[in-house]
């Protein structure tokens, strides 16, 4: 997808984090890159974005495209800051959303109190209508009753309505008509229907996704309108794309229609960046660790592509059934607060000091001990270190904060700080095991890609604990998610349910489903400005054991028309993949298989132009710029050489203990470890 037009050669990639906003300016003609980190500015974060754009020196008339990664959708759900939403569903199915799934994460915890649904039960309305699973209308839509429902919703001040009728994925006539009526009766309301948002079998998941979409709709509409208005005030009126959970970007218009799609926007970009870094470093199997100021994201990429899951949960039983990069997030970042619980146990996170007031050492009024304070006390960060090039760290304030933990525990200050970091690493190691060992992958077969402002501080020690042979630290680790935003292209995912088994299927029906999805995909990308020759289509199919309620596998499907032998080949592929992923498969003569959904992923071909060049090494002497006392858990206080990342040429090697500093991050090499600068200026670290 070409980006430069009418003399505009800059592409801006922006990642809006909880603590910092990262901006990359890429010149598509020369490949030159400028970067900036600015403080995030909640609640709308727009001021921080504009400050970053100004900092990279991007004149509005020279900008061809702006891409943005943001967590506003996820935060809206977590903070319950969305619109007051109602659900309209089929009579007799009031509790489809509230009954949800039977699974619960705390089976034996009688005090467990799950988070409430996004729609109150009193705001769940039903209307008479009924369609069979084959699309036959058993009972017509009660239009008069629906207008009465709309009147009650107006009286209650409902802002958004989700419409989800039984079996609408196969026949959506009733939902379409309901959307028209509600639009007429509630002209100021945001109305969406499940057959448009997610035309897929599984009643609860379809309803949950549609409800989340309605809940976010008015909030995202206001946010995006404000963002565009503020950008226009600067003189920019070009295209703006938003990253989404599937590892691509979508237009503002698409984000307004399906706001639930941009949940996990920021983490998804980081996953894509990690996969790209692994590919370029000739290490296609990587575990990606992205540690920022508030949280740590862990993901896994095999054969150069990130793992994709068909759905994810924002919270228990709040399901978003869109293809999403497979990432787990924990509350472990530079601002994670350390505390002693009622049982005298040291805990770190998930509470965070955030951007304001931030860690105690920022000197902005924070006094709680954080991971950043612990790193400063232990010499892993220096008093002369300026985070993001501007935040001065104050050792005295950090020491006072750590003493609040050391005193009650009876530890020396350094021991308490080391304990905080040990707990942090244990939390991260648990997340890595969740993404690898518990899913059948041996972490020793992967490299660890570490980025984020804090990721490289922990990566080498984590790799040593987990037996991971190598750590890759990219040249700009603190801007990892922004790099992912820069590299991803427009992508949309389409799905259609199919009813077929390995004993009863019609290849023509399957081909027809794929053809219809591909037509929709091409039309969607055309509206996003993607030329027909730049469209890349990938086909997949969901297969599971007959009668299986959830789970199953998503299999790749080749291009072209499928015949009966091709379909049988898909079922054989299911058994092979099931054995690889789960260690077993049921005998073919005893287990009937069924096809559930056809899927098409539509992507824009990668943009042309000069590739971004992040390396600018060799500007100074490659030797140490200084030395610093640093605390190591095995050897105590040691002297570590301090290097400046921008002065390190390709081929340069660094023995630990050492500290590598740069504008956006700090890499720690513990005693016994080593690092080498490769030809792309990545640090390739071995833990020894």
C-alpha positions in Angstrom: 0.0 0.0 0.0 1.7 3.2 -1.2 1.9 6.0 1.3 3.8 8.9 -0.2 1.7 11.3 -2.3 1.9 14.9 -3.5 5.3 15.5 -1.9 4.2 14.0 1.4 6.9 11.5 2.4 6.6 11.1 6.2 4.7 8.2 7.9 4.1 8.7 11.6 3.7 5.7 13.9 2.4 6.5 17.4 2.1 4.2 20.3 0.1 5.6 23.2 1.2 3.9 26.5 0.1 4.4 30.0 3.3 6.3 30.9 4.9 7.5 27.7 3.7 8.2 24.1 6.2 7.1 21.5 6.4 8.7 18.0 8.4 7.5 15.0 8.8 9.6 11.9 9.8 7.6 8.9 10.9 9.2 5.7 9.7 6.8 3.0 12.0 8.3 0.4 15.3 8.1 2.3 14.5 5.6 5.1 15.6 8.2 7.7 13.9 7.9 11.1 13.3 10.4 13.9 11.9 9.3 17.3 10.5 10.9 20.3 9.1 9.9 23.7 6.7 12.3 25.5 4.7 11.9 28.6 1.2 10.4 28.1 -1.6 12.8 29.0 -4.6 11.0 30.3 -7.6 10.9 30.1 -7.7 11.5 26.3 -3.9 11.2 25.7 -4.2 13.5 22.6 -2.0 16.3 24.0 0.9 13.8 24.5 0.4 12.6 20.9 0.6 16.1 19.5 3.6 16.9 21.6 5.4 13.8 20.2 4.5 14.8 16.6 6.0 18.3 17.2 9.1 16.7 18.8 9.9 14.7 15.7 9.7 17.8 13.5 6.9 16.5 11.2 5.3 19.5 9.4 1.7 18.7 8.6 2.2 19.3 4.8 4.9 16.6 4.8 2.9 13.9 6.5 1.4 11.2 4.2 -0.1 8.9 6.9 -0.5 8.6 10.6 -0.9 5.2 12.3 -1.8 5.0 16.0 -1.8 2.2 18.6 -3.9 2.9 21.6 -5.3 1.1 24.7 -8.4 3.4 25.0 -10.9 0.7 24.2 -9.5 -1.8 26.7 -9.2 0.8 29.4 -12.8 1.9 28.8 -14.0 -1.6 29.5 -11.7 -2.2 32.5 -12.7 1.2 34.0 -16.4 0.7 33.1 -16.3 4.1 31.4 -18.4 3.1 28.4 -21.9 4.1 27.3 -25.0 3.0 29.1 -25.9 0.0 26.8 -29.0 -2.1 26.3 -29.3 -5.6 24.7 -32.2 -6.5 22.6 -32.5 -10.3 22.0 -35.0 -13.0 21.2 -37.9 -13.6 23.6 -37.0 -16.3 26.1 -33.3 -15.6 26.0 -33.0 -12.8 28.5 -30.0 -14.4 30.2 -27.9 -15.3 27.2 -25.3 -12.7 28.2 -25.5 -13.1 31.9 -25.4 -16.9 32.0 -22.3 -16.7 29.9 -19.9 -19.6 30.2 -20.0 -22.2 33.0 -16.2 -22.0 33.4 -14.8 -20.0 36.3 -11.2 -19.2 37.2 -11.6 -19.8 40.9 -13.6 -23.0 41.4 -13.1 -23.3 45.2 -13.1 -19.6 46.1 -16.5 -18.9 47.7 -15.7 -15.2 48.0 -14.9 -14.7 44.3 -17.1 -12.0 42.8 -16.9 -11.8 39.0 -17.0 -8.4 37.3 -20.5 -7.4 36.2 -21.6 -7.7 32.6 -21.5 -4.6 30.4 -25.3 -4.5 30.3 -27.5 -4.6 33.4 -30.1 -7.4 33.3 -32.8 -4.8 33.6 -31.5 -3.2 30.4 -31.7 -6.6 28.6 -34.9 -6.4 26.5 -36.6 -9.2 24.5 -38.8 -9.1 21.4 -40.8 -11.8 19.8 -39.2 -13.4 16.7 -37.6 -16.7 15.9 -35.5 -18.2 13.2 -34.2 -21.8 12.9 -30.5 -22.7 12.6 -31.2 -23.3 8.9 -32.6 -19.8 8.5 -36.3 -20.6 8.3 -38.5 -18.0 9.9 -40.7 -19.6 12.6 -42.1 -16.3 14.0 -42.0 -12.9 12.4 -40.4 -9.9 14.1 -42.8 -8.1 16.4 -42.2 -4.6 15.1 -44.8 -2.9 17.4 -43.3 -4.6 20.4 -39.8 -3.4 19.4 -41.0 0.2 19.1 -42.3 -0.1 22.7 -38.9 -1.4 23.8 -37.3 1.6 22.1 -39.6 4.0 24.0 -38.5 2.4 27.3 -34.8 2.6 26.3 -35.2 6.3 25.5 -36.8 7.0 28.9 -33.8 5.3 30.6 -31.3 7.4 28.8 -29.7 4.5 26.9 -26.9 5.6 24.6 -26.2 2.4 22.8 -28.1 -0.8 21.8 -26.8 -4.2 20.8 -29.1 -6.4 18.8 -28.5 -10.1 18.9 -31.1 -12.6 17.8 -31.0 -16.3 17.8 -29.4 -17.8 14.6 -29.0 -14.4 12.9 -25.7 -15.5 11.5 -27.6 -17.6 9.0 -30.5 -15.3 8.4 -30.1 -11.6 9.4 -33.4 -10.2 8.0 -34.9 -9.7 11.5 -31.7 -8.0 12.9 -31.5 -5.7 9.9 -35.1 -4.6 10.3 -34.6 -4.2 14.1 -31.6 -2.0 13.5 -33.7 0.2 11.1 -36.5 0.6 13.7 -34.2 1.3 16.6 -32.4 3.9 14.4 -35.7 5.6 13.6 -36.9 5.5 17.2 -33.5 6.4 18.8 -31.8 8.7 16.2 -29.1 9.8 18.7 -28.3 6.3 19.8 -25.5 4.0 18.6 -27.1 0.7 17.3 -25.2 -2.3 16.1 -26.3 -5.9 15.3 -24.5 -9.2 15.7 -24.9 -10.3 12.1 -22.9 -7.3 11.0 -20.3 -7.4 13.8 -19.8 -11.2 14.1 -21.9 -13.4 11.9 -20.7 -16.5 13.6 -22.2 -19.5 15.4 -22.0 -19.6 19.2 -24.7 -17.5 20.8 -23.0 -16.1 23.9 -19.7 -15.2 22.1 -21.6 -13.4 19.4 -23.7 -11.5 21.9 -20.8 -10.6 24.1 -18.8 -9.2 21.2 -21.8 -7.2 19.9 -22.5 -5.8 23.4 -18.8 -4.8 23.8 -19.0 -3.1 20.4 -22.1 -1.1 21.4 -20.6 -0.3 24.9 -17.5 1.2 23.2 -19.2 2.9 20.2 -20.2 6.3 21.7 -16.9 6.6 23.6 -14.7 5.8 20.5 -16.9 8.1 18.3 -16.2 11.0 20.7 -12.5 10.2 21.0 -11.9 9.7 17.3 -13.9 12.9 16.4 -11.8 14.9 18.9 -8.6 13.3 17.6 -9.4 14.2 14.0 -10.4 17.8 15.0 -7.2 18.3 16.9 -5.1 17.0 14.0 -6.9 19.3 11.6 -6.2 22.2 13.8 -2.5 21.5 13.3 -3.0 21.5 9.5 -3.1 17.8 9.0 -6.2 16.3 7.2 -4.8 13.1 5.7 -5.6 9.5 6.5 -5.4 8.1 10.1 -5.2 4.4 10.7 -5.7 2.6 14.1 -4.0 -0.7 14.9 -6.3 -3.5 15.9 -6.1 -6.7 17.9 -5.5 -8.9 14.8 -2.1 -7.3 14.1 -3.1 -4.9 11.4 -4.5 -1.4 11.0 -8.0 -0.2 10.1 -9.4 3.1 8.9 -11.1 5.6 11.2 -14.4 4.7 9.5 -13.9 1.0 10.3 -12.9 1.7 13.8 -16.1 3.7 14.4 -18.2 0.8 13.0 -16.4 -1.9 14.9 -14.7 -0.3 17.9 -14.4 -3.7 19.7 -11.8 -4.6 17.1 -9.3 -2.1 18.4 -9.1 -3.7 21.9 -5.5 -4.8 22.4 -4.4 -2.3 19.8 -1.2 -1.4 21.6 -0.1 -4.9 22.7 -0.9 -6.3 19.2 1.6 -3.8 17.7 4.3 -4.9 20.1 3.7 -8.6 19.1 4.1 -7.7 15.4 7.3 -5.8 16.1 8.8 -8.7 18.0 8.0 -11.2 15.2 9.5 -8.8 12.7 12.7 -8.4 14.8 13.0 -12.2 15.1 12.7 -12.6 11.3 15.3 -10.0 10.5 17.7 -11.4 13.1 17.3 -14.9 11.4 15.6 -16.2 14.6 12.0 -16.9 13.5 11.0 -18.6 16.7 10.9 -16.0 19.5 9.2 -15.2 22.8 8.4 -11.4 22.9 8.7 -9.5 26.2 7.5 -5.9 26.2 7.8 -4.2 29.6 6.6 -0.6 29.9 5.8 1.6 32.8 2.6 -0.1 33.8 2.5 -3.7 32.4 4.4 -6.4 30.7 3.1 -8.2 27.5 4.3 -11.7 26.6 3.7 -13.3 23.3 5.1 -16.0 21.1 6.0 -16.2 17.4 6.7 -19.3 15.4 8.2 -19.5 12.0 8.2 -15.7 11.8 4.5 -15.2 12.4 2.8 -14.4 15.8 0.3 -16.9 17.1 -3.3 -15.8 16.5 -6.3 -16.9 18.6 -9.9 -16.6 17.6 -11.0 -14.7 20.6 -9.8 -13.2 23.9 -11.3 -12.1 27.2 -10.9 -8.5 28.5 -12.2 -9.8 31.8 -13.9 -13.0 32.9 -16.9 -13.6 30.6 -16.4 -10.4 28.6 -15.4 -12.1 25.4 -14.3 -10.4 22.2 -14.5 -13.0 19.4 -12.3 -11.4 16.8 -9.0 -12.9 15.7 -6.4 -11.5 18.1 -2.7 -11.8 18.5 -2.1 -14.3 21.3 -0.6 -12.1 24.1 -0.9 -12.2 27.9 -0.5 -9.1 30.0 0.4 -8.8 33.6 0.8 -5.8 35.9 4.6 -5.7 35.9 6.2 -2.5 34.7 8.6 0.2 35.8 5.9 1.9 37.9 4.7 -1.3 39.6 4.3 -0.6 43.3 5.9 -2.9 45.9 4.0 -3.6 49.1 3.9 -6.0 52.1 0.6 -7.8 52.4 -1.3 -8.7 55.6 0.6 -12.0 55.8 4.0 -10.2 55.6 4.7 -11.3 52.0 6.3 -9.0 49.5 4.1 -8.3 46.5 4.9 -6.2 43.4 2.1 -4.9 41.2 -0.4 -5.0 39.6 -0.9 -1.5 41.0 1.2 1.1 39.3 2.4 4.6 40.0 1.7 5.3 36.3 2.9 8.5 34.5 1.6 10.8 37.3 2.9 10.9 39.9 5.1 8.1 38.7 7.9 6.3 40.8 9.2 8.1 43.8 12.5 8.9 42.1 10.7 11.0 39.5 10.2 13.7 42.2 6.6 14.4 41.1 5.0 13.6 44.4 5.0 9.8 44.4 6.3 8.1 47.5 5.4 4.4 47.0 8.4 2.1 46.2 8.4 0.9 42.7 10.5 -1.3 40.4 12.2 1.8 38.9 13.2 2.9 42.4 14.7 -0.5 43.1 16.7 -0.4 39.9 18.0 3.0 40.8 19.0 1.9 44.3 20.9 -1.1 42.9 22.8 1.0 40.4 21.1 -0.6 37.4 19.9 2.8 36.6 22.1 5.8 37.4 21.4 9.1 39.0 22.6 10.7 35.8 20.2 8.6 33.7 17.5 10.6 32.1 14.5 8.4 31.2 13.2 9.3 27.7 16.0 11.8 27.6 14.4 14.2 30.1 13.1 12.6 33.3 15.8 13.1 36.0 16.0 10.3 38.6 16.6 11.2 42.3 18.5 8.6 44.3 17.6 10.0 47.7 13.8 9.8 47.0 14.3 6.2 45.7 16.2 5.2 48.8 13.5 6.6 51.1 10.8 4.7 49.1 12.7 1.4 49.3 13.3 1.9 53.0 9.5 1.6 53.5 9.9 -2.0 52.4 13.3 -2.8 53.9 12.4 -1.7 57.4 9.3 -3.9 58.0 11.0 -6.9 56.4 14.2 -6.4 58.4 16.4 -6.2 55.2 19.2 -4.0 54.2 18.2 -1.5 51.5 19.9 -3.4 48.7 18.4 -6.7 49.8 14.9 -5.2 49.8 15.4 -3.6 46.3 16.8 -6.9 45.0 13.7 -8.7 46.5 11.4 -6.4 44.6 13.1 -7.2 41.3 13.2 -10.9 42.1 9.4 -10.8 42.6 9.0 -8.9 39.3 11.1 -11.5 37.4 9.1 -14.3 39.0 5.8 -12.7 37.7 7.3 -12.3 34.2 8.7 -15.8 34.2 5.2 -17.1 35.1 3.7 -15.3 32.2 6.4 -16.7 29.8 5.7 -20.2 31.0 2.0 -19.6 30.4 2.7 -18.7 26.8 5.2 -21.4 26.2 5.4 -24.5 28.5 1.7 -24.6 29.2 1.0 -24.5 25.5 3.4 -27.2 24.5 6.4 -25.1 23.6 9.9 -25.4 25.1 11.3 -21.9 25.9 14.8 -23.3 25.3 13.9 -23.6 21.6 13.2 -19.8 21.3 15.1 -16.6 21.5 13.8 -13.8 23.8 13.1 -10.5 22.1 13.1 -7.8 24.8 11.8 -4.3 24.4 9.8 -1.6 26.1 11.5 0.9 28.4 12.1 -1.7 31.0 12.3 -5.1 29.2 16.0 -5.1 28.6 16.7 -4.5 32.3 15.2 -8.0 33.1 15.7 -10.0 30.0 19.1 -11.6 30.5 18.3 -12.7 34.1 15.0 -14.1 32.9 16.6 -16.0 30.0 19.1 -17.5 32.5 16.3 -18.7 34.8 14.2 -20.2 31.9 17.1 -21.7 29.9 16.5 -19.4 26.9 19.8 -19.4 25.0 19.7 -15.8 23.5 18.2 -12.4 24.1 17.6 -10.0 21.2 17.4 -6.3 22.1 16.5 -4.1 19.1 18.2 -0.8 18.4 15.2 1.1 19.7 13.8 -1.2 22.4 11.8 1.6 24.1 9.8 2.1 21.0 9.0 -1.5 20.2 5.2 -1.1 19.9 5.6 2.1 17.8 7.9 0.1 15.5 5.1 -2.5 15.2 2.6 0.2 14.4 5.0 1.4 11.7 5.3 -2.0 10.0 1.7 -3.3 10.0 -0.6 -2.7 7.1 -4.4 -2.6 6.7 -6.0 -5.9 7.6 -9.5 -7.1 8.0 -10.9 -10.5 9.0 -14.2 -12.0 7.8 -16.0 -15.1 8.9 -19.0 -17.1 7.8 -20.5 -20.1 9.7 -20.8 -23.4 7.8 -22.6 -26.6 8.8 -20.7 -29.7 7.5 -19.0 -32.8 8.8 -16.4 -35.2 7.5 -19.2 -37.5 6.5 -21.6 -34.9 5.2 -20.2 -31.9 3.3 -20.6 -30.1 0.1 -17.4 -28.8 -1.4 -19.4 -26.4 -3.5 -21.0 -24.8 -0.4 -17.5 -24.4 1.1 -16.2 -22.8 -2.0 -19.2 -20.5 -2.2 -18.6 -19.3 1.4 -15.0 -18.5 0.7 -15.9 -16.7 -2.6 -18.5 -14.5 -0.7 -16.0 -13.7 2.0 -13.3 -12.7 -0.5 -15.8 -10.4 -2.3 -16.5 -8.7 1.0 -12.8 -8.5 1.8 -11.9 -6.8 -1.6 -14.8 -4.4 -1.2 -13.7 -3.5 2.4 -10.1 -2.8 1.4 -11.2 -0.8 -1.6 -13.1 1.5 0.7 -9.9 1.8 2.7 -8.1 3.0 -0.4 -6.2 -0.3 -1.1 -5.8 -0.9 -4.8 -6.9 -4.3 -6.1 -3.4 -5.4 -7.0 -2.2 -4.7 -3.4 -4.8 -7.0 -1.8 -3.5 -10.2 -0.2 -6.1 -12.8 0.8 -5.5 -15.7 3.2 -8.1 -18.4 3.8 -8.7 -20.5 7.0 -11.2 -22.9 8.2 -12.3 -23.9 11.8 -12.6 -27.6 12.4 -13.5 -29.4 15.7 -14.8 -32.7 17.0 -18.5 -33.0 16.3 -20.5 -31.7 19.2 -17.5 -29.9 20.8 -18.8 -26.8 22.4 -15.6 -24.7 22.3 -12.1 -25.1 21.1 -11.1 -26.8 17.9 -8.4 -25.8 15.5 -8.0 -23.1 12.7 -6.4 -24.6 9.6 -4.8 -22.9 6.7 -6.6 -23.4 3.3 -4.8 -22.9 0.0 -6.1 -20.7 -2.8 -8.2 -22.1 -5.6 -11.3 -24.2 -5.8 -11.6 -27.1 -3.3 -12.7 -30.5 -4.4 -13.7 -33.4 -2.2 -10.2 -34.7 -1.8 -9.0 -31.2 -0.7 -11.7 -31.2 2.0 -10.8 -34.7 3.2 -7.2 -33.4 3.3 -8.3 -30.7 5.7 -9.7 -33.3 8.1 -6.5 -35.3 7.9 -4.6 -32.1 8.7 -6.8 -31.6 11.8 -5.7 -34.9 13.2 -2.1 -34.2 12.5 -2.3 -30.7 14.1 -4.3 -32.0 17.1 -1.6 -34.5 17.7 1.1 -31.8 17.5 -0.7 -29.4 19.8 -2.3 -31.7 22.3 -0.2 -34.9 22.1 -3.1 -37.1 20.9 -6.0 -37.3 18.5 -9.1 -39.5 18.6 -9.3 -42.4 16.1 -10.7 -41.3 12.7 -13.3 -44.1 12.7 -14.6 -43.1 16.2 -14.6 -39.3 16.1 -16.6 -37.4 13.6 -15.3 -33.9 12.7 -17.2 -30.8 11.8 -16.5 -27.6 9.9 -17.6 -24.6 11.9 -16.5 -21.4 10.1 -14.8 -20.3 6.9 -12.4 -17.3 7.5 -10.7 -14.9 5.2 -8.0 -12.5 6.3 -7.5 -9.6 3.9 -4.3 -7.5 4.0 -2.7 -4.7 2.1 0.6 -5.5 0.5 3.5 -4.0 2.4 4.1 -0.4 1.5 6.8 0.5 -1.0 9.6 2.9 -0.3 12.8 3.0 1.6 12.9 0.7 4.6 13.2 2.5 8.0 16.8 2.7 9.1 17.1 2.7 12.9 20.8 2.1 13.2 23.0 5.2 13.7 25.9 3.5 15.5 29.6 4.4 15.5 29.0 8.1 16.3 31.5 7.9 19.2 34.2 5.8 20.9 33.0 2.1 21.4 34.7 1.9 24.8 32.9 2.4 28.1 31.6 5.9 28.9 32.0 5.3 32.6 31.7 2.8 35.4 29.1 2.2 38.1 28.7 0.1 41.2 25.9 -2.3 40.6 24.3 -4.9 42.9 24.2 -8.5 41.6 22.1 -11.1 43.4 24.9 -13.7 43.2 28.0 -11.6 43.7 26.8 -8.6 45.6 28.2 -5.2 44.6 30.3 -5.3 41.5 31.8 -2.7 39.1 30.0 -2.5 35.8 31.1 -0.8 32.6 28.6 1.7 31.2 28.3 1.9 27.4 26.3 4.3 25.2 24.3 2.3 22.7 24.7 4.8 19.8 28.5 4.5 20.0 28.5 0.7 19.5 29.5 -0.5 16.0 28.4 -3.7 14.4 30.5 -6.6 15.6 31.3 -5.0 18.9 31.2 -7.4 21.9 30.5 -6.5 25.6 31.3 -8.8 28.5 29.1 -8.6 31.6 28.8 -7.1 34.1 27.8 -4.1 32.0 25.1 -1.6 31.4 24.1 -0.3 28.0 22.3 3.0 28.1 20.3 4.8 25.4 17.5 7.4 25.1 14.6 4.9 25.4 15.8 2.0 27.5 18.7 0.4 29.5 20.1 -3.1 28.9 21.6 -5.0 31.8 24.3 -7.6 31.4 24.9 -9.5 34.6 28.2 -11.2 35.4 28.9 -14.1 33.1 26.7 -12.8 30.3 27.8 -11.3 27.0 26.4 -9.2 24.2 27.3 -8.7 20.5 26.1 -6.0 18.1 24.9 -7.7 14.9 24.8 -6.2 11.4 21.4 -4.7 12.1 22.6 -3.1 15.4 20.6 -5.5 17.5 22.2 -6.6 20.8 22.4 -10.4 20.7 22.9 -11.4 24.4 23.8 -14.7 25.9 23.2 -15.3 29.6 26.2 -17.5 30.1 
